[in-house]
């Protein structure tokens, strides 16, 4: 049985044309993903050096990360459609070099498909896989980007040829295909544009009215802000909340009840919550400056601060922040959100809010602040 | 530019090895094997399910006039459907601010809009043809 592919766009020129955009999307996604990883798990030497401005920095990079990942979906599928006939090459392996090339393509294609699938399904918080999303998404990102670079190296001659062709304009023999190719590229562009339009509003406010398929709308949620982990999901009990005291450990340790916290001088700030899942929303916060609380404990100005949550399990129950965040005038131990007392889902009685940090580090249900070093 | 090519390829291989190392040694035990299975699964679902279906659709539809417009509409509708699937299929959970929209309705609305846009583009082109 011979499999024939009649479409004339299963050719190298179309593959390169789509590949250009796919490569761009994946590179943007990779770089913004790197930024996200560093902000979530900063290496020790970067702890005090992470940027605190602009306050919307992480909101931007993570929004772009999810948008570029979703945009890559139609680009990847059309690229794979272009080269699909090459799956049926016979004989399947002609030489060692051919086998290696086919293996490198298998790695590229499987990593691209899985990485994008993981990202897409993760933003709906639907964890259908048995492994840790964060660890695998991080590891596969390197495999994918490395495979992309290797692919570019292998296809270097064809890519260089296609750039040379772009400058020559007298290729009349290719006219019929060129019109069809342009039409295909417009179709792909329409797919990328439409899917971006209906999902990017979860990250970028001007597109909010068009957000029809995003997992979140940033204006839908209690107290005007979406909730990531509810109090129930974090197993915060009424007993834990009733006898709540803020414990501050440092050179001069102390404890405060909620009324005592409310008696301290309050500050206000307007900061966004930017989640790793891409959505973000601005909110008005009011509470005690973390810097003031640290001064009361005689904390040295360059000290690291560790914040612990009432939440007993989970990777983010304990958070460390460098002095750049801890001493920032905008960083609060927030008691009020958008004019109301924080509700349990948003971290009652107190949560941390700091500029330019991923949402997972805006610790909720704070119980202890510890000065270290 | 043979050196550029070698450098590019070399760094590519290095990054792949880094990723493989992370998968093998920086994850819970058993993860690497699970990921290998999921990687193979992704290829199977695409190469043996999704791609053949698209090829079949292409053969069934042939090359009608205005192929470009309908192909574009198919790309738009297909992408919207894939992105809508996780919100549509995810089992309910107790957080009302997660997946708060009516995704079934929104998805259907978007497909209808796509078809309408494609129809108007086709009609527009036909009218232009009759006028000229």
Interface residues (C-beta under 8 A of the other chain):
Chain A: X5 X7 X70 X73 X74 X77 X78 X80 X81 X84 X87 X106 X107 X109 X110 X111 X113 X114 X117 X120 X121 X123 X124 X125 X126 X129 X130 X131 X132 X135 X136 X138 X139 X140 X141 X142 X143 X144 X145 X146 X147 X148 X149 X150 X151 X152 X153 X154 X156 X180 X183 X184 X186 X187 X188 X190 X191 X192 X194 X195 X198 X199 X211 X212 X213 X214 X215 X216 X217 X220 X221 X222 X226 X227 X230 X232 X233
Chain B: X1 X4 X5 X6 X8 X9 X11 X12 X13 X14 X15 X16 X17 X18 X19 X20 X22 X23 X26 X27 X28 X31 X34 X35 X38 X39 X40 X42 X43 X45 X46 X47 X50 X51 X54 X55 X58 X67 X68 X71 X72 X73 X74 X75 X76 X78 X79 X80 X82 X83 X84 X86 X87 X89 X90 X93 X94 X95 X96 X97 X98 X99 X100 X101 X103 X106 X107 X109 X110 X114
